[in-house]
Amino acid sequence: MELSECSTMRLGEGAAAADLAERVCRAYDVVVVGGGITGCATAYYLARSGARVGLFERFEIGSEASGRNAGSLHGQIQFEPFKRRGEAWARGFLPALQLLLGSLELWRALEGELGADVEVKANGGLLLADNAAQLRLIERKVALEREVGVASEVISRTELIDMAPYVSASVLGAGFSPVEGKANPMTAVPAFARKAAEAGAAIFTRSPVLALEPRAGGVLLRLPGLLVRAERAVLVSGDQLAEHAASLGTPLPVSREPAQVAATEPLEPFIDHLVYFAGERLTLKQARAGTVLIGGGWPARTEQGTGYPLVDPASLRANVSVALHVVPRLGEVLVLRSWAGIGNGTPDELPMIGPLPGEGRAIVGLFPYMGFTAGPLMGRVLADLALGRDPGLDLTPFRPGRFASP
Ligand SMILES: Cc1cc2nc3c(=O)[nH]c(=O)nc-3n(C[C@H](O)[C@H](O)[C@H](O)COP(=O)(O)OP(=O)(O)OC[C@H]3O[C@@H](n4cnc5c(N)ncnc54)[C@H](O)[C@@H]3O)c2cc1C
């Protein structure tokens, strides 16, 4: 599509000719709305395939959830929803688990592909239990994972102590998921963006998309002083996804869930794994810099009026006390900082991937709560969909239209 075509397109009702004259006009094969990990990965895979792609980010690359998360690389059914929702839900989650595992495979090769050290380490994840009921639940979860060929096992306290001598005397055993690990969100997301730009993607930061409008044969984006036309749009705008989908005629039930993470002072390396606790929300890992990152989805607050995420001191205290319960050594350590971000959820806690119903030209992507892990695979799948290629995966369980009323 040429720029001349773009400037002759018909604007909506009431748009003045002057409006068009004042604006710069750009055209792409595919536009990506949102510069988090999903958007940057999508732009990279699109540009690598030779598509003309423009990515528009309202702030800076990775400035929202993708740059504020805890950097865990997950590869198991998350224990908290398993406890809360039960086995039927967990069975329904198995296709999403396969996506996480596919993404973990990409993560393992990513540093070579992106030419950047993003601190990927995959020593496995330990889900600690300190009573028999927790261990029984872990056993049921592990059995489900093994049924579909996912590497996962239950280990005894003796085996655990060999791997994690720092755990509390109250811990009886653990689930072990060997594929899990961590990466550094603050370097991984910009590395994707840089590689996308090198492959030819046009990346625009501080460029908020104000409106999206369907157009014959494409989509029109309105930005301050800029109109953008594209054949397809990939909407990966996190907490604004619901709004963007609604503007194209399909309301989507995306929840906004502020959560927080804390970091200790740097310590010599002593935690090799991603650590969870079956009794309460917790993720814990040690970054290469030595800081221990303490998270697990404890709720943050939001500022009234702006919705900006703020640390909740009560959550911070509760989160740290769970960490101390399983890793007593942390009692001697200072927590230096804590920060908050907005996570996004769906009613069934499954991803949303695919075209908006009745609007084949806009494709949405959201992986609730674990979108950092899922980002690379989501990017590849969304790029395939935008290019009309078969991503080679059954995306039926994730179709955005599943929430539409009959
Ligand atoms: C505290 C916390 C800890 C987490 N920990 C983990 C973890 O350890 N492991 C894990 O796998 N996941 C974790 N997550 C979840 C993970 O961070 C997210 O699922 C993931 O980052 C989502 O990436 P995204 O690119 O889809 O969305 P986002 O990162 O939210 O990116 C969306 C982007 O769209 C932009 N945007 C929105 N509206 C517009 C507009 N109008 N115009 C232009 N741009 C727009 C935003 O500015 C933003 O940059 C955590 C989340 C939080 C909040």
The ligand as a Gaussian input file, in Angstrom:
#p B3LYP/6-31G(d) Opt

LIG

0 1
 C        4.216000      -7.184000      39.048000
 C        4.110000      -8.172000      37.926000
 C        4.927000      -9.316000      37.936000
 C        4.844000     -10.233000      36.891000
 N        5.704000     -11.290000      36.895000
 C        5.747000     -12.122000      35.829000
 C        6.729000     -13.145000      35.743000
 O        7.557000     -13.284000      36.634000
 N        6.714000     -13.965000      34.665000
 C        5.808000     -13.824000      33.654000
 O        5.818000     -14.626000      32.721000
 N        4.893000     -12.825000      33.676000
 C        4.852000     -11.970000      34.725000
 N        3.947000     -10.950000      34.772000
 C        3.017000     -10.779000      33.642000
 C        3.736000     -10.139000      32.459000
 O        4.510000      -9.049000      32.874000
 C        2.728000      -9.694000      31.420000
 O        1.828000     -10.760000      31.151000
 C        3.431000      -9.327000      30.111000
 O        4.464000      -8.392000      30.346000
 C        2.429000      -8.771000      29.126000
 O        3.153000      -8.294000      28.027000
 P        2.406000      -7.505000      26.872000
 O        3.434000      -7.073000      25.908000
 O        1.295000      -8.353000      26.361000
 O        1.700000      -6.280000      27.608000
 P        2.363000      -4.979000      28.291000
 O        3.705000      -5.232000      28.819000
 O        1.313000      -4.460000      29.224000
 O        2.526000      -4.013000      27.090000
 C        1.453000      -3.330000      26.491000
 C        2.011000      -2.043000      25.945000
 O        0.972000      -1.388000      25.222000
 C        1.161000      -0.002000      25.405000
 N       -0.082000       0.694000      25.096000
 C       -1.251000       0.625000      25.774000
 N       -2.154000       1.460000      25.220000
 C       -1.535000       2.042000      24.152000
 C       -1.950000       2.994000      23.171000
 N       -3.166000       3.531000      23.190000
 N       -1.063000       3.339000      22.227000
 C        0.190000       2.814000      22.180000
 N        0.636000       1.939000      23.108000
 C       -0.220000       1.540000      24.072000
 C        1.548000       0.102000      26.878000
 O        2.165000       1.355000      27.174000
 C        2.458000      -1.093000      27.047000
 O        3.827000      -0.770000      26.860000
 C        3.950000     -10.020000      35.817000
 C        3.141000      -8.879000      35.810000
 C        3.216000      -7.961000      36.838000
 C        2.360000      -6.726000      36.806000

